Amino acid sequence: MISYDLILSGGIAITAIIIFLLFQMSGLPRSGRRSILFVIGSAAAVLGISLFKQHRLKLLDQELKERENRLKQREENLTQLKADYQRSETELNVLKANLEQQLSAYRKIMLQIKAENQQEKKRIDQLSGEDLHNEFLAVFGE
């Protein structure tokens, strides 16, 4: 895609070259020698500035495309991380539920053991004399 600035500066450069060639072939009077050199220098400067702008625009366009590609890649990474996060959160919820079930089961067993110990304690507190001695020997042996 060629811009109008480049076409305009090219036209000025071609005009300057034609004037320079006419001047060299003595087609133009010698009195305008200095002014023609300034015109040629100005035309070359316009052409140089236009080429510089064109090059700079091309570099900026490449950088913009590169940044767009990086942005798309970051969006894809973000989507992947979000999917991984959702999956991890689901797994975490399942693990929490399993842990809660195990914790409930252990609490229930602990309460049952405590209740059995209390019943056993009451029974032992009611023992006396010979019954206490026989129970001790049954549990701990002789």
C-alpha positions in Angstrom: 0.0 0.0 0.0 1.7 3.2 -1.2 0.6 6.4 0.5 0.0 9.7 -1.2 2.9 11.3 0.7 5.3 8.9 -1.0 3.8 9.6 -4.4 4.0 13.4 -3.8 7.5 13.3 -2.6 8.5 11.0 -5.5 7.0 13.6 -7.9 9.0 16.4 -6.3 12.1 14.3 -6.4 11.6 13.5 -10.2 11.0 17.2 -10.8 14.2 18.1 -8.9 16.2 15.5 -10.9 14.9 16.9 -14.2 15.8 20.5 -13.1 19.2 19.3 -12.1 19.8 17.5 -15.4 18.7 20.6 -17.4 21.0 22.7 -15.3 23.9 20.3 -15.9 23.2 20.3 -19.7 23.2 24.1 -19.6 19.6 24.3 -20.4 19.0 26.7 -17.6 20.8 30.1 -17.0 23.7 30.2 -14.6 22.2 32.9 -12.5 19.7 30.6 -10.8 22.4 28.1 -9.8 22.1 28.6 -6.1 18.3 28.7 -6.0 18.1 25.5 -8.0 20.4 23.7 -5.6 18.2 24.8 -2.7 15.1 23.5 -4.6 16.9 20.2 -5.2 18.0 20.0 -1.5 14.4 20.8 -0.3 13.0 18.1 -2.6 15.5 15.6 -1.4 14.6 16.5 2.2 10.9 16.1 1.5 11.6 12.7 -0.1 13.7 11.6 2.9 11.1 12.7 5.4 8.4 10.9 3.5 10.5 7.7 3.3 11.3 8.0 7.0 7.6 8.3 7.8 6.8 5.4 5.6 9.4 3.2 7.3 8.3 4.3 10.7 4.7 3.5 9.9 5.7 0.1 8.7 7.6 -0.6 12.0 4.7 0.7 14.1 2.3 -1.6 12.1 4.6 -4.6 12.7 4.8 -3.8 16.4 1.0 -3.4 16.6 0.5 -6.8 15.0 3.1 -8.3 17.3 1.3 -6.8 20.4 -2.0 -8.1 19.1 -0.6 -11.6 18.8 0.8 -11.4 22.3 -2.6 -10.2 23.6 -4.4 -13.1 21.8 -1.9 -15.5 23.4 -2.4 -14.0 26.8 -6.2 -14.3 26.4 -5.8 -18.0 25.4 -3.6 -18.5 28.5 -6.1 -16.7 30.7 -8.9 -18.9 29.3 -6.8 -22.0 30.0 -6.0 -20.9 33.5 -9.7 -20.1 34.1 -10.6 -23.6 33.0 -7.9 -25.2 35.2 -9.1 -23.0 38.1 -12.7 -24.2 37.6 -11.6 -27.8 37.5 -9.3 -27.4 40.5 -12.1 -25.7 42.4 -14.5 -28.6 41.6 -11.8 -31.1 42.8 -11.3 -29.1 46.0 -15.0 -29.1 46.7 -15.1 -32.9 46.3 -12.1 -33.3 48.6 -13.7 -31.0 51.2 -16.9 -33.1 51.1 -14.9 -36.3 51.5 -13.0 -34.8 54.4 -16.2 -33.7 56.0 -17.7 -37.2 55.8 -14.5 -38.7 57.3 -14.5 -36.1 60.1 -18.2 -36.9 60.8 -17.5 -40.6 60.9 -14.5 -40.1 63.3 -16.6 -37.8 65.6 -19.3 -40.4 65.7 -16.9 -43.2 66.7 -15.3 -40.9 69.3 -18.7 -40.2 70.8 -19.6 -43.9 70.8 -16.3 -44.8 72.6 -16.9 -42.1 75.1 -20.4 -43.3 75.8 -19.2 -46.9 76.1 -16.5 -45.7 78.5 -19.0 -43.9 80.6 -21.3 -47.0 80.8 -18.3 -49.1 81.7 -17.2 -46.6 84.3 -20.7 -46.6 85.9 -20.7 -50.4 85.9 -17.2 -50.5 87.5 -18.3 -47.9 90.1 -21.1 -50.2 91.1 -18.8 -53.2 91.6 -17.5 -53.8 95.0 -15.7 -56.4 97.0 -15.4 -59.8 95.3 -17.0 -58.7 92.0 -14.4 -55.9 91.7 -11.5 -58.3 92.4 -12.8 -60.8 89.8 -13.3 -58.1 87.2 -9.7 -56.8 87.8 -8.3 -60.3 87.4 -10.4 -60.9 84.2 -9.1 -57.7 82.6 -5.5 -57.7 83.7 -4.9 -61.3 84.5 -3.1 -62.6 87.6 
